[in-house]
Each structure stands twice: as C-alpha cells, then as structure tokens.
Amino acid sequence: MSGSGRLRSAALAILVVALVSIQSWATFRFFTSKFPGGNDFYARWANGCALVWWGESPYSESVTLRTQLGMHGRPARPGEDLASFSYPLYTLFFFWPLCYVRNYPLVQAIWMTLMTYSLLGGIVIAAKVVGWRPSTWLWGVTLIWGILNYPHARAVILGQMATLVFVATSLALLLIKRRQDWAAGAVLAITTIKPQMSFLLVPWVLWWSAWRSRWRVWTGFGLAMGLLAGVSFLLVPTWLSDFLLAIRRYDIVSGTDYHSLTWIIVRHFLGLSPVVKAIGVGAFSILAAWTMWRGRRADWSGFLWSSGLMLILTNFIAPRTATTHYSMLLVPLFAWFSSISREWNRRGTRVIVIVEASLLVSQWALFLATVDGNYETALIYLPFPLLLLAFHLAFRPKRAFCSSR
C-alpha cells in the first residue's frame, strides 16, 4: 500500500472511531441511561465478564445469581429469565473489551451502536451475495428500512448476538461466492456462537463444499473451530459440558414458552399433540435433507437458493427460534428482490418498496396490537417466515440442482 493509501485508511479509521464514539455517547446520554434494558446482552456481558473480572466460570450458579440480582434486583422467579450464560464460551471473545467498562448503560449504548453498524454492514453484504444492485435512492430506503424493521430493531435494542450471526452468515456466503474458501470456512465457524441459527447452514455448506472439492472451506472451518474451542478449554475446561447443560435447561432460561415455528403452529394455535408436531418437524427435516442431497453438485445459483431455504427452514426445525433471528432471512428475501429487479425492471423496484413498507408497518402494527406486557406474542412470529417460505419455493430456479460441470 502506498503512503497516500495508508493515509486514507488511517483517516477512515479515525472517522469510524469518532462516529461510533459520538453515537455511543448520544445513545447513552439520551436512551440507555434513562431507559435501562438490553437484558439479552446483559446476561451475556455480566456472566461472560465474570471470567475476566474474577476468573470465575460464566456458567457457575454463583455468577448467574449475581447476574439475576443485577437484572431483577433479586433472584429470578419461576418463569422469568434466569440470565444464564447459555452460549458457547467463545462468544465472550467477541465482546470481551467491553468487560473493562463497568457502567452497563454505557456498555449497552456502545453495543447497540456496534450492532447498528453491523446490521447495516450485513445488509450491504447480503445484497452483494445475491447480486442485488439497487439504485442509490433505493439503497437509502433499504438501509433505513433495515434499521427500523421490527425484527432487526428488536435485535439491536435487546443487544442480541443474532446480529453478529447474520453478518457472519452473509460474509461467509460472499467469500464462498468469491472463492476465498479458507476465509469463508473461518467466518462460517463464527456462526456457531448461536448454534440454533446455523445448525442447518453449517453442515449444508460443508456438504456442498466436499462435493465441489473445495476443501479449503473445511480447512478454514476446522482451524477456526479448533482455535475457538481450544482457547475456551484452556480458560474453562468444563465449558462444553456446562454449555450443553445450559441448552437442556433452555426452556427455563428463556422465560418464554415458544419453540420452533412448527411448535407454535401445531401446539400453540392448533392445540394438536406432540406427535403431530414431531411429524411436522420431520417433514421439514426431510425437505432440508432432500434439498442437501439434490443440491450437492449445484452451481453457485443453486447453492444460493438451497442456502436460502436452509436459513428459512431453520426456524421451522430448531428447538427454539426468535424474531430477532429473522435478520438472516434477508439473504433469501434479497435474492427474490434481485430476481424481480432483473425481470421486472422499474415495476420490480415498485414491488420492492411496497414489500419493504408492508413488512415495516405490518410487523410493528401486529406487535403493538398483540404485545402482552413485556413479551411479544406467538402471532408475530409467523407471517414473515411463512410468506417467505412460500415465495422461496415458488421462485425456485429451474437449474437449482444442476451442476456447472
């Protein structure tokens, strides 16, 4: 890099730091210091930072109790969020510098700011993955929509780690598209900080990579996972068993009653038996397995369509999902936007604006009309993923399962 190039890079870095600092302070001054919240991130931060502050395991009962006192002012009651560290230990690696800021409202403001820019970055990357090139004004509309849209705004306000998974997912797919396979595998490993969001995508990418003889994806993934898990074992030798125990207790930890979308439909709304729910999950699992098998030799367009389907089906199969996870559905949504932009030109642009406006208004209206105290109700979970699944299956490319060889 030339001297002028280094100077521009340094100036850009200073500008970014200044912008993040100013926005973080404004968010703290006018929002987080006045309206405490962000409990999703508080439980990660307070428990995880116990390892930095006192050398204690984030999974220990004593640490969890301190976090409960910080969150509720008392031990958690039955049905409340137990504020446990129900994440892999290496999740801590992505926010540990914030452990040196002991004022949580300020931490929350910094994290919200970082997640806001991460969300914007993820939106840009997702568009590049699917080859969607909106006009300048549509880009502006889409970025504003991305920040204000219900699932994304909720994820930022709560400090959900789902935003990081969305960025990592989009970046991994973009790196695969650009054949930067080692880096793609390494970034793919980051998506495992929330396994319930990536448990279909990771095996699908590795499966497809193997059939395409792109073994550097495996190398990058294996080395990154080895590093993340290995350092975690050095810090807390029992972290894996502690984490698996936290997963088994997740129904208690979450303080909510909602599981997969299939569970919500079959058990919550229809009142049918667990057997019917199991059949539904099994059917979606068979669809995922069939897609993986049929798409094993697919070219990029087929791989992208199958990846989008995996991201959608994840919410129907996972033991538990959340509306904050829906940012990852921007990949298949933008793929549809890209398709209609190419085929319909200006009419496609109008359709995109209508879709974005409809999603923005309808999801917030549904939330406000049905909210139960501090909790969203089951109905808000369903419309977007159900409609997206229908559109994704209807717009399957004719050559989705064809090889380029």
C-alpha positions in Angstrom: 0.0 0.0 0.0 1.3 3.4 -0.9 1.8 6.3 1.5 -1.4 8.0 0.3 -3.3 4.8 0.6 -2.2 4.3 4.2 -3.1 7.9 5.0 -6.6 7.4 3.6 -7.0 4.2 5.6 -5.9 5.9 8.8 -8.2 8.8 8.2 -11.1 6.5 7.6 -10.3 4.5 10.7 -10.2 7.7 12.8 -13.6 8.8 11.2 -15.2 5.5 12.1 -13.9 5.5 15.7 -15.1 9.1 16.1 -18.5 8.3 14.6 -19.0 5.2 16.8 -17.8 7.2 19.9 -20.2 10.1 19.3 -23.2 7.8 18.5 -22.4 5.7 21.6 -22.3 8.7 23.8 -25.5 10.1 22.4 -27.3 6.8 22.8 -26.1 6.6 26.4 -27.0 10.2 27.2 -30.5 10.2 25.7 -31.6 6.5 25.8 -29.8 3.8 27.8 -29.1 6.0 30.9 -32.8 6.9 31.0 -34.4 3.6 29.9 -32.5 0.6 31.2 -32.8 -2.5 29.1 -30.9 -4.7 26.8 -31.3 -7.7 29.1 -30.4 -10.2 26.4 -26.9 -8.7 26.2 -26.7 -8.0 29.9 -26.9 -11.7 30.7 -24.1 -12.4 28.2 -21.9 -9.5 29.4 -22.3 -9.9 33.1 -21.8 -13.7 33.1 -19.1 -13.7 30.5 -17.1 -10.9 32.1 -17.0 -12.7 35.4 -14.2 -14.7 33.8 -12.3 -11.5 33.1 -13.2 -9.8 36.4 -12.8 -12.7 38.9 -11.6 -15.7 36.9 -15.0 -17.5 37.5 -16.8 -19.7 35.1 -19.6 -17.8 33.3 -21.8 -20.9 33.8 -21.4 -21.2 37.6 -24.5 -20.8 39.8 -22.9 -18.0 41.8 -22.2 -15.9 38.8 -25.7 -16.5 37.4 -27.2 -15.4 40.8 -25.1 -12.2 40.7 -26.4 -11.5 37.2 -30.0 -12.1 38.4 -29.5 -9.6 41.2 -28.2 -7.1 38.7 -31.1 -7.7 36.3 -34.0 -8.1 38.6 -32.7 -6.8 41.9 -33.5 -10.3 43.4 -33.1 -13.9 42.4 -35.1 -14.9 39.3 -38.6 -16.3 39.9 -40.1 -19.3 38.1 -40.9 -18.4 34.6 -38.5 -15.4 34.5 -35.3 -15.2 32.5 -32.7 -17.0 34.7 -30.0 -14.9 33.0 -27.7 -17.9 32.4 -24.8 -17.9 30.0 -26.4 -20.3 27.6 -23.9 -19.7 24.8 -20.5 -21.3 23.8 -17.8 -19.8 25.9 -16.1 -18.3 22.8 -19.0 -15.9 22.4 -17.1 -13.9 25.1 -14.2 -13.4 22.6 -16.5 -11.1 20.5 -17.2 -8.6 23.3 -14.5 -9.0 26.0 -13.1 -5.4 25.6 -16.5 -4.2 27.0 -15.7 -6.0 30.2 -13.4 -3.1 31.1 -16.4 -0.7 31.0 -18.2 -1.4 34.3 -21.1 1.0 33.6 -23.7 -1.2 31.9 -25.9 1.6 30.4 -22.7 2.8 28.7 -21.8 -0.7 27.6 -25.3 -1.1 26.3 -25.0 2.1 24.3 -21.7 1.0 22.8 -23.0 -2.4 21.9 -26.2 -1.0 20.4 -24.1 1.3 18.2 -21.8 -1.5 17.1 -24.8 -3.8 16.3 -26.5 -1.0 14.3 -23.4 -0.7 12.1 -23.1 -4.5 12.0 -26.7 -4.7 10.8 -26.1 -2.1 8.1 -22.9 -3.9 7.0 -24.7 -7.2 6.9 -27.4 -5.7 4.7 -24.8 -4.5 2.2 -23.0 -7.8 2.2 -26.2 -9.8 1.8 -27.1 -7.7 -1.2 -23.7 -8.5 -2.7 -24.1 -12.2 -2.0 -27.3 -12.4 -4.2 -26.2 -9.8 -6.8 -28.8 -7.3 -6.0 -27.8 -3.8 -7.1 -30.5 -1.3 -6.2 -30.3 2.3 -7.2 -28.9 4.9 -4.8 -32.2 6.1 -3.5 -33.5 2.5 -3.1 -30.3 1.7 -1.2 -31.1 4.6 1.2 -34.6 3.4 1.6 -33.5 -0.2 2.2 -30.9 0.8 4.8 -33.3 2.9 6.8 -35.9 0.1 6.5 -33.3 -2.4 7.7 -32.7 -0.4 10.9 -36.4 0.3 11.6 -37.9 -3.1 10.6 -39.3 -4.9 13.7 -37.1 -8.0 14.0 -33.9 -6.0 13.3 -34.8 -3.1 15.6 -35.7 -5.5 18.3 -32.4 -7.4 17.9 -30.4 -4.1 18.2 -32.4 -2.8 21.2 -32.0 -6.1 23.1 -28.4 -6.4 22.2 -29.0 -9.8 20.6 -25.9 -11.8 19.3 -28.1 -12.8 16.4 -26.9 -9.7 14.5 -23.4 -11.0 14.6 -24.5 -14.3 13.3 -26.3 -12.6 10.4 -23.2 -10.6 9.5 -21.0 -13.8 9.7 -23.5 -15.8 7.6 -23.7 -13.1 4.9 -19.9 -12.7 4.8 -19.2 -16.4 4.7 -21.6 -16.8 1.7 -19.9 -13.8 0.0 -16.5 -15.3 0.5 -17.6 -18.6 -1.0 -19.0 -16.7 -4.0 -15.6 -15.0 -4.4 -13.8 -18.4 -3.9 -12.0 -17.2 -0.9 -12.7 -20.6 0.7 -10.3 -20.6 3.6 -11.6 -17.3 4.9 -15.2 -18.5 4.2 -14.7 -21.5 6.4 -13.2 -19.5 9.2 -16.1 -17.0 9.2 -18.6 -19.8 9.0 -17.3 -21.0 12.3 -18.3 -17.7 13.9 -22.0 -18.5 13.1 -21.8 -21.3 15.8 -22.0 -18.7 18.6 -25.7 -19.3 18.2 -26.0 -22.9 17.0 -29.8 -22.7 16.8 -29.3 -20.2 13.9 -26.6 -22.2 12.0 -27.2 -25.9 12.6 -28.6 -26.4 9.1 -26.4 -23.9 7.2 -23.0 -25.2 8.5 -23.5 -28.9 7.5 -25.0 -27.8 4.2 -22.0 -25.6 3.3 -19.5 -28.2 4.3 -21.5 -30.9 2.4 -21.7 -28.9 -0.8 -18.0 -27.9 -0.5 -17.0 -31.5 -0.2 -18.9 -32.5 -3.4 -17.4 -29.5 -5.2 -13.9 -30.4 -3.9 -13.5 -27.0 -2.2 -11.6 -28.5 0.8 -10.2 -25.1 1.9 -13.6 -24.3 3.3 -13.2 -27.3 5.6 -9.7 -26.3 6.5 -10.7 -22.8 7.4 -13.7 -24.0 9.4 -11.7 -26.7 11.2 -8.9 -24.4 12.2 -11.2 -21.6 13.4 -13.3 -24.0 15.4 -10.2 -25.6 16.8 -8.9 -22.2 17.9 -12.2 -21.0 19.4 -12.9 -24.3 21.2 -9.3 -24.9 22.2 -8.8 -21.5 23.8 -12.2 -22.0 25.5 -11.0 -25.3 27.1 -7.8 -23.6 28.3 -9.9 -20.9 30.0 -12.7 -23.1 31.4 -12.0 -26.8 30.9 -15.7 -27.8 31.7 -17.2 -25.2 29.3 -18.6 -27.7 26.8 -20.5 -29.8 29.4 -21.6 -26.6 31.1 -22.9 -25.3 27.8 -24.7 -28.5 26.9 -26.4 -28.4 30.3 -27.5 -24.8 29.7 -29.0 -25.9 26.4 -31.0 -28.7 28.1 -32.3 -26.1 30.6 -33.1 -23.5 27.9 -36.8 -23.7 28.4 -36.3 -22.4 31.9 -33.5 -20.0 31.0 -35.5 -18.1 28.3 -38.6 -17.4 30.4 -40.8 -17.8 27.4 -43.0 -20.7 26.0 -42.3 -20.5 22.3 -40.2 -23.1 20.4 -39.9 -23.7 16.7 -42.4 -22.2 14.3 -43.8 -25.7 13.8 -44.4 -25.9 17.5 -46.1 -22.5 17.6 -48.5 -23.6 14.7 -49.2 -27.1 15.8 -49.2 -26.9 19.6 -49.9 -23.2 20.4 -52.5 -22.3 17.8 -54.0 -25.7 16.7 -53.7 -27.4 20.1 -52.6 -30.7 18.5 -50.5 -33.4 20.1 -46.7 -33.5 20.3 -46.8 -36.4 17.8 -48.2 -34.0 15.1 -45.5 -31.5 15.9 -42.9 -34.2 15.6 -44.4 -35.2 12.2 -44.2 -31.5 11.1 -40.6 -31.1 12.2 -39.8 -34.4 10.5 -41.4 -33.3 7.2 -39.4 -30.0 7.2 -36.2 -32.0 8.1 -36.8 -34.4 5.2 -37.2 -31.3 2.9 -33.9 -30.0 4.1 -32.2 -33.3 3.7 -33.7 -33.8 0.2 -32.5 -30.3 -0.8 -29.0 -31.0 0.5 -28.8 -34.2 -1.5 -30.3 -32.8 -4.7 -28.1 -29.7 -4.5 -24.8 -31.4 -3.6 -23.3 -30.7 -7.1 -25.2 -27.4 -7.8 -23.5 -24.4 -9.2 -23.5 -21.0 -7.4 -27.1 -20.1 -8.2 -28.3 -23.5 -7.0 -26.1 -23.3 -3.9 -27.5 -19.9 -3.1 -31.1 -21.0 -3.4 -30.5 -24.0 -1.2 -28.7 -21.9 1.3 -31.7 -19.5 1.5 -34.0 -22.5 2.0 -31.8 -23.8 4.9 -32.0 -20.4 6.6 -35.8 -20.4 6.3 -36.3 -24.0 7.4 -34.0 -23.4 10.4 -36.8 -21.5 12.1 -39.3 -24.4 11.5 -37.0 -27.1 12.8 -34.8 -25.6 15.6 -35.9 -26.5 19.1 -36.3 -22.7 19.7 -36.4 -19.7 17.5 -36.9 -15.9 18.0 -38.0 -13.0 15.8 -34.5 -11.5 16.5 -33.1 -14.3 14.3 -35.0 -13.1 11.2 -32.2 -10.9 10.0 -30.7 -14.0 8.4 -33.8 -14.2 6.3 -32.7 -11.1 4.5 -30.5 -13.3 2.3 -33.4 -15.2 0.7 -35.5 -12.0 0.7 -32.8 -10.1 -1.2 -32.4 -13.0 -3.6 -36.1 -12.5 -4.5 -35.5 -8.8 -4.8 -32.6 -9.4 -7.1 -34.7 -11.7 -9.3 -37.6 -9.3 -9.7 -35.3 -6.4 -10.3 -33.8 -8.2 -13.3 -37.0 -9.5 -14.7 -39.4 -6.6 -13.9 -37.1 -3.5 -14.0 -39.0 -0.4 -12.7 -42.1 -2.5 -11.8 -39.8 -4.6 -9.7 -38.5 -1.6 -7.9 -42.0 -0.5 -7.0 -42.8 -4.0 -5.8 -39.7 -4.0 -3.5 -40.7 -0.7 -2.0 -44.2 -2.0 -1.4 -42.8 -5.2 0.2 -40.5 -3.3 2.5 -43.2 -0.8 3.5 -45.6 -3.6 4.1 -43.2 -5.5 6.3 -42.3 -2.4 8.3 -45.9 -1.4 9.0 -47.5 -4.8 9.4 -44.9 -6.3 11.8 -44.9 -3.2 14.1 -48.7 -3.0 14.0 -49.1 -6.7 14.8 -46.6 -6.4 17.7 -48.3 -3.3 19.2 -51.7 -4.8 18.8 -50.8 -8.1 20.5 -48.0 -7.3 22.9 -48.5 -8.9 26.3 -46.8 -6.8 28.9 -43.1 -7.0 28.1 -43.4 -10.0 25.8 -44.2 -10.4 22.2 -47.0 -12.9 21.4 -46.8 -16.0 19.2 -48.6 -14.4 16.3 -45.8 -12.0 15.5 -43.5 -15.0 14.7 -45.4 -16.4 11.8 -46.3 -14.1 8.9 -42.8 -13.2 7.5 -41.2 -16.6 7.5 -44.3 -18.4 6.3 -44.7 -16.0 3.4 -41.0 -16.1 2.6 -41.0 -19.9 2.5 -43.9 -19.9 0.1 -42.2 -17.3 -2.2 -38.9 -19.1 -2.0 -40.3 -22.4 -3.0 -42.4 -20.8 -5.8 -39.4 -19.0 -7.3 -37.0 -21.9 -7.3 -34.6 -21.6 -10.2 -35.1 -24.2 -12.9 -31.5 -25.2 -12.6 -31.4 -25.1 -8.8 -30.0 -28.6 -8.6 -27.8 -28.6 -11.8 -24.1 -28.8 -11.7 -21.9 -26.4 -13.7 -19.6 -29.2 -14.6 
